[in-house]
Amino acid sequence: MNKNTSHKRIIVGTVISTKNDKTITIEVTLSEKHPLYNKNYISTKKYRAHDEKNVAKVGDVVKIIECRPLSATKRFRLLEIVESAQESK
């Protein structure tokens, strides 16, 4: 097995809160189609991630990776900032 391959989930989402120290809240939006009724609908899910240096800001598009449990709710850590909030405006 190659050392670079990982079985950990990588999720891309938007930062919606940075109120906690070293913690960010990410919202992931998925557009899905109902299997029976064939109607498109949007589902959202929130994840909490560890941000060691407090670099992420509200509105940033970030990439998070699964890791060991860091607290009761944190199971992810910040991997990289894909798009900064200032660049998108």
Secondary structure as UniProt FT lines:
FT   TURN            3..4
FT   STRAND          10..17
FT   TURN            21..22
FT   STRAND          23..33
FT   TURN            35..37
FT   STRAND          40..50
FT   TURN            52..53
FT   TURN            58..59
FT   STRAND          61..66
FT   STRAND          76..83
FT   HELIX           85..88
//
